[in-house]
Each structure stands twice: as C-alpha cells, then as structure tokens.
Amino acid sequence: MALRLTSKGFSALAQRGLAMRMTPMGMAAVRNYQAGRAPPSDKANRIIDAFPGNSLVAKTGYFASATGLTALLIAKEIYVLNEETILLVAFGSILAVLYKVIKEPYNSWAQSSLQAIEQVLAKARGDHATAVASQIEAQSQLKDIKEYTQSMFGMSKEIATMNAQAFELQQKVALNTEIKSVLDSWVRYESS
C-alpha cells in the first residue's frame, strides 16, 4: 500500500519536474542564491568563535580536552554509549535547532512588547504630570479662599442678626395686632 502511494506521488512529481522549464528569471534566482552563501573560512571562524576562550590556542585546548575526556570515559567504560545517549543527543540537537529558530522572533516580540509597555508608561507619566499641573493650577486659584470664607462668615453673622431682629419685630407686630383686636372687641362690646 505504501509503495503504491509513493509510486503514484513519484510519477506525478516526475511529470511536474519535466514540465517545468528554466526561465531567465529562474536562472537569476539560482545565481543570486548561490552568491549569498558565506565563504567556508567565515563559517569555520564562526564555529571556532563558538568555543570558550580568548585565543585560538585556548579554544583548541578546550576542544581537545573535551574530546579526550569523552574518549577516556568511553574507553574505560565509565560511560557506556547506548540508546539513551543517542536520544539525549537527538533531543539536545532538536532543542539547539529550536533555540536557533525561535531566538530571533522571540527577541523581536519581546522588544516590541517592551516598547509598547514603555510607551504606555510614558503616556501615563505624561497624563499624570498634566493632571498634577491642572490640580496645582486649580489650587492656586483657591489661594484666596480663606479671605473669601472669612468675609462670607461675617456676612452670615450679619444676616443672622438681621433675621433675629426681623423675627423680633414680627413678634412685636403680632402682639400689637392681638392687643388691638382685643381692645376693638371690648369697644364693640361696650358700645353694644
């Protein structure tokens, strides 16, 4: 069954490959792709720079020591190379590839997130500064509030005394009208 599936897919792939033709634009793309490759010396320098150490001698020493130690461990059967080791190496390789692939997008995402947070914080800081400035301005307009309050308190005292005098006068007028009505009723009684 699997052979049938692969043979059908392979024949379609072969027909597609025969149908394709190389255009001048396609040739230029191949040429540009090949021109973009780094020379082997640069690649070798990058590999050498990956090792710890400051000089080429120190880097070579680290590499030779690690290789010798590994050979010694395997030769003395301190470490036995088995399927778990192969799984560990494969898993480490997968992690290394994932790290290399995910590192740049994650760094760019983290930088954009940090910039967004910094912009939000800067905007909040600016808004807070304007709010504080407006509060200071509002408070500076109220700096004469003590004098206004004292003058209004004096006016309220005057109004209270005037209200008391008016109430007293109203009581006197009410008493006078009551007395007058009583006297008028006596006069009417005596005249009748």
C-alpha positions in Angstrom: 0.0 0.0 0.0 2.7 2.4 1.0 4.7 1.5 -2.2 1.6 2.2 -4.3 1.2 5.7 -2.7 4.8 6.6 -3.1 5.0 5.4 -6.7 1.9 7.4 -7.6 3.3 10.5 -5.9 6.7 10.0 -7.5 5.3 9.8 -11.0 3.3 13.0 -10.6 6.4 14.7 -9.2 8.5 13.5 -12.1 5.9 14.8 -14.6 5.8 18.1 -12.9 9.6 18.3 -13.0 9.7 17.6 -16.7 7.0 20.2 -17.3 9.0 22.9 -15.6 11.4 24.9 -17.6 14.2 27.2 -16.6 13.4 30.8 -17.4 16.0 33.6 -17.3 14.4 34.9 -14.1 14.7 31.4 -12.5 18.4 31.3 -13.6 19.0 34.7 -11.9 17.3 33.5 -8.7 19.6 30.4 -8.6 22.6 32.6 -9.3 21.6 35.0 -6.5 21.0 32.2 -4.1 24.4 30.8 -4.7 26.1 34.2 -4.5 24.5 34.7 -1.0 26.5 31.8 0.6 29.2 32.7 3.1 32.7 31.5 2.3 33.9 28.4 4.2 36.5 30.4 6.1 33.8 32.6 7.6 31.8 29.6 8.6 34.9 28.0 10.2 35.6 31.2 12.1 32.1 31.2 13.5 32.4 27.6 14.6 35.8 28.4 16.3 34.3 31.5 18.0 31.6 29.4 19.5 34.1 27.7 21.8 35.0 29.3 25.1 38.4 31.0 25.5 40.1 34.2 24.3 42.8 32.9 21.9 42.9 30.2 19.3 45.2 28.1 21.5 42.8 28.2 24.4 39.9 27.2 22.2 41.8 24.4 20.7 42.8 23.2 24.2 39.2 23.2 25.3 38.1 21.2 22.2 41.0 18.7 22.6 40.3 18.3 26.4 36.6 17.7 25.8 37.3 15.2 23.0 40.0 13.4 25.1 37.8 13.3 28.2 34.9 11.8 26.1 37.2 9.2 24.6 38.6 8.3 28.1 35.1 7.9 29.6 34.0 5.6 26.7 37.3 3.6 26.7 37.3 2.9 30.5 33.6 2.1 30.3 32.8 4.7 32.8 30.2 5.9 30.3 28.5 3.4 28.1 27.2 4.7 24.8 23.6 3.3 24.5 20.2 4.3 23.1 19.6 6.7 25.9 22.7 8.6 24.9 21.5 8.8 21.3 18.1 10.0 22.5 19.8 12.6 24.7 22.0 13.8 21.8 19.0 13.9 19.4 16.9 15.8 22.0 19.7 18.2 22.6 20.1 18.8 18.8 16.4 19.4 18.5 16.5 21.9 21.3 19.5 23.6 19.8 17.7 24.0 16.4 14.6 25.2 18.1 16.6 27.7 20.1 18.3 29.0 17.0 15.0 29.2 15.1 12.9 30.8 17.9 15.5 33.1 19.3 15.1 36.0 16.8 11.3 36.1 16.6 11.1 35.9 20.4 13.6 38.6 20.8 11.8 40.9 18.3 8.4 40.1 20.0 9.9 40.8 23.5 11.4 44.1 22.2 8.1 45.2 20.7 6.3 44.3 23.9 8.8 46.2 26.0 8.5 49.2 23.7 4.7 49.1 23.9 4.9 48.9 27.7 7.4 51.8 27.8 5.1 53.8 25.5 2.1 53.1 27.8 4.2 54.1 30.9 5.4 57.3 29.2 1.9 58.2 28.2 0.7 57.5 31.8 3.5 59.6 33.2 2.6 62.5 30.8 -1.1 62.2 31.7 -0.2 62.2 35.4 2.0 65.2 35.0 -0.7 67.2 33.2 -3.3 66.1 35.9 -0.9 67.3 38.7 -0.3 70.6 36.8 -4.1 71.1 36.4 -4.6 70.4 40.1 -1.9 72.8 41.1 -3.5 75.4 38.9 -6.9 74.8 40.4 -5.4 75.0 43.9 -3.6 78.3 43.0 -7.0 79.7 42.0 -8.3 78.9 45.5 -5.4 80.5 47.4 -7.7 83.5 48.4 -10.4 81.1 49.8 -9.6 82.0 53.4 -10.3 85.6 52.9 -13.5 84.8 51.0 -14.6 82.4 53.7 -14.0 85.0 56.5 -15.9 87.7 54.6 -18.8 85.2 53.9 -18.8 84.2 57.6 -19.0 87.9 58.6 -21.9 88.3 56.1 -23.7 85.3 57.5 -23.4 86.7 61.0 -24.9 90.0 59.8 -27.7 88.1 58.1 -28.4 86.0 61.2 -28.6 89.2 63.4 -30.9 90.8 60.8 -33.1 87.7 60.8 -33.2 87.8 64.6 -34.2 91.5 64.5 -36.8 90.9 61.9 -38.3 88.0 63.9 -38.4 90.2 67.0 -40.2 92.9 65.0 -42.6 90.4 63.7 -43.4 89.2 67.2 -44.0 92.8 68.3 -46.3 93.5 65.4 -48.2 90.3 66.1 -48.6 91.2 69.7 -49.7 94.7 68.8 -52.3 93.4 66.4 -53.5 90.9 69.0 -53.8 93.7 71.6 -55.6 95.9 69.1 -58.1 93.2 68.2 -58.8 92.6 71.9 -59.3 96.3 72.5 -61.5 96.6 69.4 -63.7 93.7 70.6 -64.1 95.4 74.1 -65.0 98.7 72.4 -67.6 96.9 70.3 -68.9 95.1 73.4 -69.3 98.3 75.4 -70.9 100.2 72.6 -73.5 97.5 72.0 
